[in-house]
Amino acid sequence: MNFSEIYNDSCNFSLDMMFSGELIDVTEPATGNRLGSFAAATLSELDRLIETTREAQEGWANTDFDSRAKVIRHFAALLEDNATLINTWNGRECGSIEGKSQWELQACIDQAYMCAALPMNPYGDIYPSNIPGRENHCIRVPLGLVGVISPWNFPLLLSLRAVLPALAMGNSVIIKPDINSTVVGGYLIVELLKQAGLPEGVCTLAPGGVTVGQRLVEHPQVDMIAFTGSTAAGQQIGQVCGGMFKKVALELGGNNAFVVLDDANIDGASSCAAWGSFLHQGQICMQSGRHIVHEAVADAYVEALCVRANNLAVGNPNKEPVHLGPIINERQADRIMRLIEDSVAMGARVVCGGKREGAFIYPTVMTQVTPDMPIFKEEIFGPVAPVVTFASDNEAIALANDTPYGLAASVQGADMSRAKRIASRIDAGMVHINDQTVNNEYQVPFGGMKSSGNSGRFGGPANLEEFTERKWISIRDEALIYPF
């Protein structure tokens, strides 16, 4: 396969990765067309891959920090050089619009340069001792082999936010991307890291579905799992890793509250809401999923949000400039429409949108929503903004916390003291005042609470802890003489 041409309209490729398992098609969600195929790893092939990737880790960990940084900086430059290739594939394989693909790529470039600086950070501390003549050193050491299991919605970013810091800290990595994003979330990454000078076998690809991911989680030679995906899958992974005393970072689902106070700027709030709810067709764990709006401004807010929703173009991002592309697959589109229809049957009202044309669902605003409706209770992962009203701050906080999830939230309001008080009482790992919920900065620790994760954090200095473990080394010039 010609790496530089696999995004052409006429492509009908087969990824040659020396695996012989089930043949899986790569399908374009906007058209349903088959773009190519890849063979999944068999379990015996995966076992051998784990063994060789683990063997490569020791040599990589012993590489000086500047050499590791140089590889990651070169990789960042290659991301820039291959922008057209990467962004085109993000659109075709994952249904991303051009602006989303560009933002995702730039976030990965920024993150790569940040991770290139990680190896030169201090990697230990010296602690005092109550024993004369002893020095206590506490250092960070690599975990070993890290398995990265990533989703399809932001395939490049959500793979690299674990792959790059893991490599920077001296680990080897196996990537198991979702079958809907094996090219963007796996193959392109491994290929560009190879071109950047990463030694053979330090970062490898394990293509396949649930069986491959399960084996990666359960394998005793895999020292850590970094998983981004559904809460249900994360619970199973957490149970396995807990039983094996294996480190695990879980970034899971969300049903994020977007709270609009009665003193909020409606124009600004509706803009934040449209972005937070409809970006990438709402297929984001940080999506603004529940709009909790003060009853005094609810009518004005719904009107403003519907104006924005009705102005958004929906279509194939590979053929025309649009704001919303396709839903990733038919099963997910069916689920979104079922959430809408079941809630309407319970009394909710569709104010705008609510329409589906094949793989495309139009941005939807719903009112007369109550907390017992599925559109309020469940993570939507689609372009829907359900609105529920409140009369007091305590009621707003109770509605915001009425979910097992705790990933992100937003508070819109003019009184900063009031907004901060409300933000401090919302059970979420990230709360943004006068901004939307889909926020990510590579230098800031990212993660959720409750069923949105296990307090694992990606980003900035948190990476130093997440992808290493601590070792205590005490030192004396001579052996201490004990009573016996």
Buried (B, 14 or more C-beta within 10 A) or exposed (E): EEBEEBBEEEBEBEBEBEBEBBEBEBBBBBBEEEBBBBBBBBBEBBBEBBEEBBEBBEEBBEBEBEEBBBBBBBBBBBBEEBBEBBBBBBBBBBBBBBBBBBBBBBBBBBBBBBBBEBBEEEBBEEEEEEEEEBBBEBBBBBBBBBBBBBBBBBBBBBBBBBBBBBBBBBBBBBBBBBBBBBBBBBBBBBBBBBBBEBBEBBBBBBBBBEBBBBBBBBBEEBBBBBBBBBBEBBEEBBEBBEEBEBBBBBBBBBBBBBBBBBBBBBEEBBBBBBBBBBBBBBBBBBBBBBBBBBEEBBEBBBBBBBEBBEEBEBBBBBEEEBBBBBBBBEEBBEBBBEBBBBBBEBEBEBBBBBBBEEBBBBBBBBBBBBEEBBBBBBBBBBBBBBBBBBEEBEBBBBBBBBBEBBBBBBBBBEEEEBBBEBBEBBBBBBBBBBBBBBBBEBEBBBBBBBBBBBEBBBBBEBBBBBBBBEEEEEEEEEEEEEEE
